[in-house]
Amino acid sequence: MNDVNTEREQFILKRLLVAQRQFTPQDSPHAVAMRELLPLIAPWITHSPAKATFGKAYTLAQKCNSDKSINDPLAEFCFGFLLHRANSDLLGWKAVWHSANQLKEQKYPPDIIGLASMVAGSYYAKNNTTDTANTFFRQAVDFYLVALADGVYAKQPSQFLDRILGVITQGLPLTEAERLVAGVADQPDQLPAWAVELMKGFLSSRAGWEARGSGFANTVTDEGWRQFKAKQIEARDHYIRAYELNPNDCMSASRLIGVAMSGFARPGEDERFWFDRARARQIDCVNAYQTYLWSLRPRWGGSADDIYAFAVECTDPATINSDVPYMFFEGLVDISEEQKDYNPIGYWDAPGVAVLAHRTIDAMIDQPYHARRVDWLRSLDVAVDWANGEWKRARETLTILGDRFDPNAIWYCKMGVAPWNVIDDVYLFSSTHARDLEQAEEFYFDNKFDQAIAAYERIRGASADAPQPFREALDQRIAKTKLERQLSAGEWFEVKFDDQLNGFRSIAGSWRVDKDGSLVGEPGFSHDLKRSLLLVSDAVGVNAWEMTATVDATKARGKDQVGASIITHYEPRNQNWRSISFLPLRKTVTSSRQFHIGHSFPATLARDKSNRVHVMIWGDNLKIEANDILVYEGPYQERSDIEFGSQFGFGAIPWPIEKGHIAFRDIRMRGLKRPPAASTDPPF
């Protein structure tokens, strides 16, 4: 087995330490802190480790970068890089830009300059600053080629490929990717011939796809098809030469699976042909497993049964101490995603799946390779139990985990359920009140809210001695049902919050109810700093409602003016909340990774006072007013392929708020009565 991630970490850590020792006095407190930081940074550069490590790395990077008298561009790069990985470019851009230039000016090792330049280029490309991005990309190519010529990768050419292959495929502009590959080819003594052929294959494939475009087949021009075919065949031939030159290389065979998917393989060499050859060379060649699994999706001519059959293959004990068994769970997620009529449970509750999933997870936990992900794996086990109603087993696992429960394992499964709802269900239905709860749930799902509330409250009265998690979960059920009852009545009501904010979930930040009843949010820390302030309701099922609220962002400060977000929808397939965001002055709202907004619109919030906002949601239509000024009225977005869930909530934009808080007061809502099914026009 090849622990590729560990090899990558060790190599980049070695190079970071070389740079650190070269420019920092080793007996200084700063050097001690940097030696603690760099082992935490290395895995974030090479792959995505358990997110629990992010907080410690960020705190140390912030500390190392805070003393400007030291002028350590490596510390500044670490800080900017982590902010970039956290999608917080608003804070990270200056550190990314400045450190890349300073590393170059102070003559740090060329591979470190190349790395920092790639990060800077990626930032500017993401933010549509093309000229600056290209300057950094050119700098990255220059210094990667210098590092190659200096022999940095002489003993480990695979580490150069790990750095370079991904940026050839995406990241570098095509012209720079071509210059990089040409520069490598001009140094035949630095990399073996098979590695050069592999790089040329990646480049040809990239060029073919750029000529074709990413649209559907009916959007591709005749010339686009001609170039695509020529470049894919060219890529195929490079991969085959790489495969023949290196008997230990599995990457070339993995790439040939993709060529076969495109229809340009040689006769008799289909996707399975090349998967078997990649696996024969390296039994845990995870790229081959990933590509072949993708080839089995219905869009490529496969089926859910094909995906599941291969997913079962990935539980082979021979590969359990590698990344391969994760492909079993990836396959289950793929099945849900590919179903035409979206069913988030998919195969998760199919006969035999739970038994195999539990057995696979148990086997993985016993292997050293998965030691850093044990808590995540046990949390995944809870998700499997939830899907199959194995409540007592799930509760036993939650007891073992305690506060180490990892909600990301639940999101990973894409079962259409939030982590907090999984925990609530486990504690509720593993109790002695399970049967009574099932009756209450029937009332709830039949929209018989009065009967549901009465049933829940009877259980509450009979469970005074129940464990605290049970009582908290039941209080959430009661509060959200009362909220949905109010919405279903169609009358205006004031949204009130108790001290525990029952009926709502704090996704990010710290939320409280002030003395005057205001809802107050203060920033908190999370892996994704962009989602630093978000509270959503537990109430679902009502996708036609109206809200008015007073928003006060005068006490909040960030790198830019801080505004407010009203959460309007939840997309179960993509697991994204969608929001309407109000910014002060003449700012314009645009879509972001977490919050997808169908239209940009100028906000009308006053910066120095409270503002009254009015939002009306009617399925996928909306009306927005701020301070009695109409901001937008019309369809939520042009796309029609997103399933809408119903959820509302509160947040702040942009992220993160550096200090202070944002407040929502006098929140009033009403559910809107839907007309007969034949009429879908909104009432505005």
KOLDREN-9716 format. One record per residue (C-alpha): x, y, z. Coordinates in steps of 0.5 Angstrom, whole numbers, padded with zeros to 4 digits, always signed. Layout:
<nodes>
XYZ...
</nodes>
This chain:
<nodes>
+0000+0000+0000+0002+0007-0002+0000+0012+0004+0001+0018-0002-0002+0023+0003+0004+0022+0008+0009+0022+0003+0007+0029+0000+0006+0032+0007+0013+0029+0009+0016+0032+0003+0013+0039+0003+0014+0039+0011+0021+0038+0009+0022+0044+0004+0018+0049+0009+0023+0047+0014+0029+0048+0010+0026+0055+0008+0024+0057+0015+0031+0055+0018+0035+0059+0012+0032+0065+0014+0030+0065+0022+0034+0065+0028+0033+0058+0031+0033+0060+0038+0028+0065+0037+0020+0064+0040+0018+0066+0033+0022+0060+0030+0019+0055+0036+0012+0057+0034+0014+0056+0026+0016+0049+0028+0010+0048+0031+0006+0051+0025+0009+0048+0019+0007+0041+0021+0000+0043+0021+0000+0047+0015+0003+0041+0010-0003+0037+0010-0007+0043+0008-0003+0044+0002-0002+0037+0000-0009+0035+0001-0015+0036+0006-0014+0033+0013-0019+0033+0018-0022+0040+0019-0021+0039+0027-0014+0041+0025-0016+0048+0022-0017+0052+0028-0010+0050+0031-0007+0052+0025-0010+0058+0024-0009+0060+0031-0002+0059+0030-0001+0062+0023-0005+0068+0026+0000+0069+0032+0006+0068+0028+0004+0073+0023+0002+0078+0028+0009+0081+0030+0011+0085+0024+0018+0087+0026+0020+0080+0024+0018+0081+0017+0017+0073+0016+0014+0072+0009+0013+0065+0010+0009+0066+0016+0005+0071+0012+0004+0066+0007+0002+0061+0012-0004+0066+0014-0006+0068+0008-0006+0061+0005-0011+0058+0011-0015+0064+0009-0015+0062+0002-0017+0055+0004-0023+0058+0008-0026+0062+0002-0024+0068+0006-0021+0072+0001-0023+0078+0003-0018+0078+0009-0013+0073+0006-0012+0077-0001-0006+0082+0002-0003+0077+0006-0003+0072-0001+0000+0078-0005+0005+0081-0001+0008+0074+0002+0009+0072-0006+0013+0078-0007+0017+0078-0001+0019+0071-0002+0021+0072-0009+0025+0079-0006+0028+0075+0000+0030+0069-0005+0027+0064-0001+0027+0057-0004+0024+0057-0012+0019+0051-0010+0016+0055-0004+0016+0062-0009+0013+0057-0014+0008+0055-0009+0006+0062-0006+0005+0065-0013+0000+0059-0015-0004+0061-0009-0004+0068-0011-0005+0067-0018-0011+0063-0016-0014+0068-0012-0014+0073-0017-0016+0069-0022-0022+0067-0018-0024+0074-0017-0023+0076-0024-0017+0080-0024-0014+0077-0030-0007+0081-0031-0005+0080-0024-0007+0073-0024-0003+0072-0030+0003+0075-0027+0003+0071-0021+0002+0064-0026+0008+0066-0030+0012+0067-0024+0010+0060-0021+0012+0057-0028+0019+0060-0028+0020+0058-0021+0018+0051-0021+0022+0050-0027+0028+0053-0023+0027+0048-0017+0027+0043-0022+0033+0045-0025+0036+0046-0018+0035+0038-0017+0030+0039-0012+0026+0034-0014+0031+0029-0017+0030+0024-0012+0023+0024-0012+0020+0026-0019+0013+0024-0016+0013+0030-0012+0014+0034-0018+0008+0031-0021+0004+0032-0015+0005+0039-0015+0004+0040-0023-0001+0035-0026-0007+0039-0022-0005+0046-0024-0004+0043-0032-0011+0041-0031-0014+0047-0028-0011+0053-0025-0006+0055-0030-0008+0059-0036-0007+0054-0042-0001+0058-0045+0003+0058-0038+0001+0050-0038+0004+0049-0045+0010+0053-0043+0011+0049-0036+0011+0043-0040+0016+0045-0046+0020+0047-0040+0020+0041-0037+0021+0037-0044+0028+0042-0044+0031+0039-0038+0031+0031-0040+0036+0029-0034+0031+0032-0029+0025+0028-0030+0024+0021-0033+0021+0020-0040+0015+0017-0037+0013+0023-0033+0014+0028-0039+0010+0023-0043+0004+0024-0037+0005+0031-0037+0004+0032-0044-0002+0027-0044-0005+0032-0039-0004+0038-0043-0007+0035-0049-0013+0033-0045-0014+0040-0042-0013+0043-0049-0018+0038-0052-0023+0040-0047-0022+0048-0048-0023+0047-0055-0030+0043-0054-0032+0047-0048-0036+0045-0042-0043+0045-0045-0048+0040-0047-0046+0036-0054-0051+0040-0058-0047+0047-0056-0041+0044-0059-0038+0047-0066-0036+0042-0071-0029+0045-0070-0029+0044-0063-0031+0037-0064-0025+0036-0069-0020+0039-0064-0023+0035-0058-0022+0029-0062-0015+0030-0064-0013+0032-0057-0016+0026-0054-0013+0022-0059-0006+0025-0058-0007+0025-0050-0009+0017-0051-0002+0016-0054+0002+0020-0049-0001+0016-0043+0000+0009-0047+0007+0011-0048+0008+0013-0040+0004+0006-0039+0009+0003-0043+0015+0006-0040+0014+0005-0033+0012-0001-0030+0010+0002-0024+0006+0007-0026-0002+0007-0025-0003+0014-0026-0003+0013-0034-0008+0007-0034-0013+0012-0029-0013+0017-0034-0014+0012-0040-0021+0010-0037-0023+0018-0038-0020+0017-0045-0025+0011-0046-0031+0015-0043-0030+0020-0048-0030+0015-0054-0023+0015-0056-0020+0009-0053-0017+0003-0058-0021-0002-0060-0022-0007-0054-0020-0002-0049-0026+0000-0045-0026+0003-0038-0026-0003-0034-0020-0006-0039-0016+0000-0036-0018+0000-0029-0016-0007-0028-0009-0005-0031-0009+0001-0026-0011-0004-0020-0006-0009-0022+0000-0004-0022-0002-0001-0015-0008-0004-0012-0010+0002-0008-0009+0007-0014-0015+0011-0012-0015+0016-0018-0017+0009-0022-0022+0008-0017-0025+0015-0017-0025+0015-0025-0028+0008-0026-0034+0010-0021-0035+0016-0024-0036+0012-0031-0041+0008-0028-0046+0014-0027-0052+0014-0031-0050+0020-0035-0044+0015-0038-0049+0009-0039-0048+0006-0033-0054+0005-0027-0055+0005-0020-0054-0002-0020-0047-0002-0023-0045+0003-0018-0047-0001-0012-0044-0007-0015-0037-0003-0016-0038+0000-0009-0038-0007-0006-0032-0009-0010-0028-0003-0006-0029-0006+0001-0024-0011-0001-0020-0013+0005-0014-0013+0001-0015-0005+0000-0018-0003+0007-0012+0000+0009-0012+0006+0004-0017+0011+0001-0020+0005-0003-0026+0003+0002-0028+0011+0002-0031+0009-0005-0036+0005-0002-0039+0011+0001-0038+0015-0005-0042+0010-0009-0048+0011-0005-0047+0018-0005-0047+0018-0013-0053+0014-0013-0057+0019-0009-0054+0025-0014-0056+0021-0020-0063+0019-0019-0068+0023-0024-0073+0024-0018-0068+0026-0012-0068+0021-0007-0063+0023-0002-0063+0016+0002-0062+0012-0005-0059+0006-0003-0057+0008+0004-0063+0003+0007-0063-0002+0002-0062-0009+0004-0055-0011+0006-0052-0004+0006-0052-0003+0013-0049-0009+0015-0043-0008+0010-0043-0001+0012-0042-0003+0019-0037-0008+0017-0033-0004+0013-0032+0002+0018-0030-0003+0023-0025-0005+0019-0022+0002+0017-0022+0004+0025-0018-0002+0026-0012+0000+0021-0007+0005+0022-0008+0009+0016-0015+0011+0018-0013+0013+0025-0014+0021+0024-0021+0020+0022-0023+0015+0027-0028+0020+0030-0031+0022+0023-0032+0014+0021-0036+0013+0027-0040+0019+0026-0041+0016+0019-0043+0010+0022-0049+0014+0026-0051+0017+0019-0052+0009+0017-0056+0008+0023-0060+0014+0022-0062+0012+0015-0064+0005+0017-0067+0006+0024-0062+0003+0028-0063+0008+0034-0060+0004+0040-0054+0002+0036-0053+0010+0034-0054+0012+0041-0049+0008+0043-0044+0010+0038-0046+0018+0040-0044+0016+0047-0037+0014+0045-0036+0020+0041-0039+0025+0046-0037+0032+0044-0032+0029+0038-0038+0027+0034-0036+0030+0027-0042+0033+0023-0038+0033+0017-0040+0026+0016-0047+0027+0016-0046+0033+0011-0042+0028+0007-0047+0023+0006-0052+0028+0003-0058+0024+0006-0062+0030+0006-0062+0031+0013-0058+0036+0018-0053+0033+0023-0057+0036+0029-0063+0033+0026-0060+0026+0026-0058+0027+0033-0065+0029+0036-0068+0023+0032-0063+0018+0035-0064+0021+0042-0072+0021+0041-0073+0014+0038-0068+0010+0042-0072+0012+0048-0078+0009+0052-0082+0014+0049-0081+0012+0042-0088+0009+0040-0091+0015+0043-0086+0020+0039-0088+0016+0032-0096+0018+0034-0094+0025+0035-0090+0025+0028-0095+0022+0024-0100+0028+0027-0094+0033+0025-0093+0030+0018-0100+0030+0017-0100+0038+0018-0105+0036+0025-0100+0041+0029-0105+0042+0035-0105+0034+0036-0098+0034+0035-0096+0039+0040-0101+0036+0045-0098+0029+0044-0091+0032+0044-0092+0036+0051-0095+0029+0054-0089+0026+0053-0085+0032+0055-0089+0032+0062-0088+0024+0063-0080+0025+0061-0078+0029+0067-0072+0024+0069-0070+0023+0062-0063+0025+0059-0062+0032+0058-0061+0031+0050-0067+0027+0050-0071+0033+0053-0067+0038+0049-0069+0035+0042-0076+0034+0045-0076+0042+0046-0074+0043+0039-0079+0039+0036-0085+0042+0040-0082+0049+0038-0081+0048+0031-0088+0045+0031-0091+0051+0034-0088+0055+0029-0090+0052+0023-0097+0052+0026-0097+0059+0026-0094+0060+0019-0100+0055+0017-0105+0060+0020-0104+0065+0015-0104+0071+0020-0098+0076+0022-0095+0074+0028-0089+0076+0032-0083+0071+0032-0081+0070+0039-0074+0067+0041-0073+0063+0048-0067+0063+0052-0065+0057+0048-0067+0059+0041-0071+0053+0041-0074+0052+0034-0067+0055+0031-0060+0052+0030-0054+0056+0030-0050+0054+0024-0044+0059+0026-0043+0064+0031-0046+0066+0037-0053+0068+0038-0057+0070+0044-0064+0074+0045-0063+0081+0048-0067+0084+0054-0071+0087+0049-0072+0081+0045-0068+0082+0039-0064+0077+0036-0056+0078+0037-0051+0075+0033-0044+0075+0034-0038+0072+0030-0035+0065+0032-0030+0061+0029-0031+0055+0024-0027+0052+0018-0030+0056+0013-0029+0063+0016-0034+0065+0010-0040+0062+0014-0038+0066+0021-0045+0068+0022-0052+0064+0021-0058+0062+0024-0063+0057+0021-0070+0055+0023-0072+0048+0024-0079+0049+0021-0080+0047+0014-0085+0045+0009-0088+0052+0008-0085+0055+0002-0089+0061+0001-0089+0066+0007-0087+0074+0008-0083+0077+0013-0081+0084+0016-0076+0086+0021-0071+0091+0023-0064+0090+0022-0058+0093+0026-0051+0092+0023-0048+0099+0026-0045+0095+0031-0041+0090+0027-0035+0091+0023-0031+0088+0018-0026+0089+0012-0032+0092+0008-0039+0094+0011-0043+0089+0014-0050+0088+0012-0055+0083+0013-0058+0076+0010-0065+0073+0011-0064+0066+0009-0070+0064+0004-0069+0057+0002-0065+0050+0003-0063+0046-0003-0063+0039-0001-0059+0036-0007-0053+0041-0006-0054+0042+0002-0054+0050+0001-0058+0055+0004-0060+0061+0000-0061+0068+0002-0063+0075+0000-0057+0079+0002-0057+0087+0004-0051+0091+0004-0050+0098+0006-0049+0104+0001-0048+0102-0007-0045+0095-0006-0048+0089-0010-0050+0082-0008-0047+0077-0012-0047+0069-0011-0042+0066-0007-0040+0058-0005-0045+0058+0001-0051+0063-0001-0053+0062-0008-0057+0068-0010-0061+0068-0017-0060+0076-0018-0055+0081-0016-0059+0087-0014-0057+0094-0011-0058+0094-0003-0061+0100+0000-0059+0099+0007-0057+0106+0011-0050+0105+0014-0051+0109+0020-0058+0107+0023-0063+0101+0023-0066+0099+0017-0073+0096+0016-0073+0090+0011-0079+0086+0008-0078+0080+0004-0084+0076+0001-0083+0068-0002-0087+0065-0006-0084+0058-0008-0079+0061-0013-0081+0068-0014-0079+0073-0009-0081+0081-0007-0076+0085-0003-0076+0092+0000-0071+0095+0004-0074+0102+0008-0080+0102+0004-0076+0102-0003-0077+0096-0008-0071+0092-0009-0073+0087-0013-0079+0083-0016-0079+0077-0020-0077+0070-0021-0072+0068-0016-0067+0065-0021-0067+0063-0028-0065+0056-0027-0070+0050-0026-0066+0044-0024-0066+0046-0017-0071+0042-0012-0073+0048-0006-0073+0046+0001-0076+0051+0006-0073+0054+0011-0071+0061+0014-0066+0064+0018-0061+0070+0019-0054+0072+0018-0049+0077+0016-0045+0079+0010-0039+0079+0008-0036+0074+0012-0033+0074+0017-0035+0080+0022-0028+0082+0025-0032+0085+0032-0038+0087+0034-0045+0084+0033-0051+0084+0028-0058+0085+0031-0065+0083+0028-0071+0086+0032-0079+0086+0031-0079+0080+0027-0086+0079+0024-0088+0073+0019-0094+0070+0016-0095+0064+0012-0098+0065+0005-0104+0061+0003-0103+0057-0004-0108+0058-0009-0110+0052-0013-0105+0048-0016-0107+0050-0023-0105+0057-0021-0098+0059-0020-0097+0066-0021-0095+0070-0014-0099+0075-0011-0095+0081-0013
</nodes>
